[in-house]
């Protein structure tokens, strides 16, 4: 069973009193198939290796593009946060270096 990002997956319930779980594949974690990261319609996101009680419905191009754009936005946000953190560390290092030099200059003028 193979799925790609944006496809819909339905995990059929084993009993009649439990509803099927339906979600969207948001990442393919295997080289060419399962496991998949699935965001269920309930909002829960988890890793799934579908069994024989699962069916895959091919997602539309717009669904696939929407999921890809969402993932790209999340990745961009993570990269921006990491860059801000590194910039803050670099600014702190630079500020300490400038303060050290300023202290040295001030000590020379005190003589």
Secondary structure as a PSIPRED ss2 file (coil, helix, strand):
# PSIPRED VFORMAT (PSIPRED V4.0)

   1 X C   1.000  0.000  0.000
   2 X C   1.000  0.000  0.000
   3 X C   1.000  0.000  0.000
   4 X C   1.000  0.000  0.000
   5 X C   1.000  0.000  0.000
   6 X C   1.000  0.000  0.000
   7 X C   1.000  0.000  0.000
   8 X E   0.000  0.000  1.000
   9 X E   0.000  0.000  1.000
  10 X E   0.000  0.000  1.000
  11 X E   0.000  0.000  1.000
  12 X C   1.000  0.000  0.000
  13 X C   1.000  0.000  0.000
  14 X C   1.000  0.000  0.000
  15 X C   1.000  0.000  0.000
  16 X C   1.000  0.000  0.000
  17 X C   1.000  0.000  0.000
  18 X C   1.000  0.000  0.000
  19 X C   1.000  0.000  0.000
  20 X C   1.000  0.000  0.000
  21 X E   0.000  0.000  1.000
  22 X E   0.000  0.000  1.000
  23 X E   0.000  0.000  1.000
  24 X E   0.000  0.000  1.000
  25 X E   0.000  0.000  1.000
  26 X E   0.000  0.000  1.000
  27 X E   0.000  0.000  1.000
  28 X E   0.000  0.000  1.000
  29 X C   1.000  0.000  0.000
  30 X C   1.000  0.000  0.000
  31 X C   1.000  0.000  0.000
  32 X C   1.000  0.000  0.000
  33 X C   1.000  0.000  0.000
  34 X C   1.000  0.000  0.000
  35 X C   1.000  0.000  0.000
  36 X E   0.000  0.000  1.000
  37 X E   0.000  0.000  1.000
  38 X E   0.000  0.000  1.000
  39 X E   0.000  0.000  1.000
  40 X E   0.000  0.000  1.000
  41 X C   1.000  0.000  0.000
  42 X C   1.000  0.000  0.000
  43 X C   1.000  0.000  0.000
  44 X C   1.000  0.000  0.000
  45 X E   0.000  0.000  1.000
  46 X E   0.000  0.000  1.000
  47 X E   0.000  0.000  1.000
  48 X E   0.000  0.000  1.000
  49 X C   1.000  0.000  0.000
  50 X C   1.000  0.000  0.000
  51 X C   1.000  0.000  0.000
  52 X C   1.000  0.000  0.000
  53 X C   1.000  0.000  0.000
  54 X E   0.000  0.000  1.000
  55 X E   0.000  0.000  1.000
  56 X E   0.000  0.000  1.000
  57 X E   0.000  0.000  1.000
  58 X C   1.000  0.000  0.000
  59 X C   1.000  0.000  0.000
  60 X C   1.000  0.000  0.000
  61 X H   0.000  1.000  0.000
  62 X H   0.000  1.000  0.000
  63 X H   0.000  1.000  0.000
  64 X H   0.000  1.000  0.000
  65 X H   0.000  1.000  0.000
  66 X H   0.000  1.000  0.000
  67 X H   0.000  1.000  0.000
  68 X H   0.000  1.000  0.000
  69 X H   0.000  1.000  0.000
  70 X H   0.000  1.000  0.000
  71 X H   0.000  1.000  0.000
  72 X H   0.000  1.000  0.000
  73 X H   0.000  1.000  0.000
  74 X H   0.000  1.000  0.000
  75 X H   0.000  1.000  0.000
  76 X H   0.000  1.000  0.000
  77 X H   0.000  1.000  0.000
  78 X H   0.000  1.000  0.000
  79 X H   0.000  1.000  0.000
  80 X H   0.000  1.000  0.000
  81 X H   0.000  1.000  0.000
  82 X H   0.000  1.000  0.000
  83 X H   0.000  1.000  0.000
  84 X H   0.000  1.000  0.000
  85 X H   0.000  1.000  0.000
  86 X H   0.000  1.000  0.000
  87 X H   0.000  1.000  0.000
  88 X H   0.000  1.000  0.000
  89 X H   0.000  1.000  0.000
  90 X H   0.000  1.000  0.000
  91 X H   0.000  1.000  0.000
  92 X H   0.000  1.000  0.000
  93 X H   0.000  1.000  0.000
  94 X H   0.000  1.000  0.000
  95 X H   0.000  1.000  0.000
  96 X H   0.000  1.000  0.000
  97 X H   0.000  1.000  0.000
  98 X H   0.000  1.000  0.000
  99 X H   0.000  1.000  0.000
 100 X H   0.000  1.000  0.000
 101 X H   0.000  1.000  0.000
 102 X H   0.000  1.000  0.000
 103 X H   0.000  1.000  0.000
 104 X H   0.000  1.000  0.000
 105 X H   0.000  1.000  0.000
 106 X H   0.000  1.000  0.000
 107 X H   0.000  1.000  0.000
 108 X H   0.000  1.000  0.000
 109 X H   0.000  1.000  0.000
 110 X H   0.000  1.000  0.000
 111 X C   1.000  0.000  0.000
